[in-house]
Amino acid sequence: MRISGVGSALPENRYPQEKLTQALKLYWGNKLTNPEQLERLHSRTGVDSRHLAFPLQRYTEFSSWGETNSA
């Protein structure tokens, strides 16, 4: 067996970590008992940005984890 080639690809939907943190806080709203913990966790991951499979606003349209996973 031989490797004939390699490549990489990332989804085009790239977002700064701060924007994702704010989106999660907005989405979870009052369900977050301590939103500062989420901010602290996200700020200390060492991640500047993340690539998502879909545009950020699309994730609020999914009704379950299974639906998101199937998409």
N, C-alpha and C positions, 0 to 999 in steps of 0.2 A: 504494500500500500504506500502511496506517495501523496503528499499534500501538493495539490496543483495550484493553489493560490490562497491568499488570505485577504480579508478586508474588514472594514468596520463601518458602522452606520449608527447614527443617533437620530431620534425623532426631531423634527424641526421645532417642536414646542418647548422652548427653553425659557425657564423663569428663574429670576434671582430667588435665593432662599428666603429673603425678607418678604417678598411678595407672596410666596406660598404660605409662610407663617401667618400673614395677615388674612389670606383667603381662608385658612383653616379656622382662625379665630372667628371670622365672620360667619362661616358655615356652621360651626358648632355653637356659636352664640352663648346662651346662658347655660348650656350643658357643661361648659368648662368652668369648674369651680375656682381654678387658679390659672388664668390665662398667662400670667407672668412666668409660670413654669414652662409652658410651651415655648414662649419666647426665649427663655434661658437655654432650654434644650436645643432648639434650632440654631441659636447663635453660637453654640459651642461645638457643633458637629464638624466644623472645618470645611463645610460645603458652601461654595459660593453660589452655585446654581444647579438646577436639576432639569432633566429632559423628561417630558411627559408624553405619553402616547397620543393624547388628545389635547386640544386647547383647554386651558384651565377652566373656563366657564362651562364647558361641556360636562364636567364631573358632577355638577349640581343637578343635572338632568337625569342621571342614573338613579334607579330606585333601590338597587341592591348591589352587594358585592358581586354576586353571580352575573348580573346584567353587565356590570363594568368589565368583569373578567371575560365574558363572552365577546364583548365588543372588541 
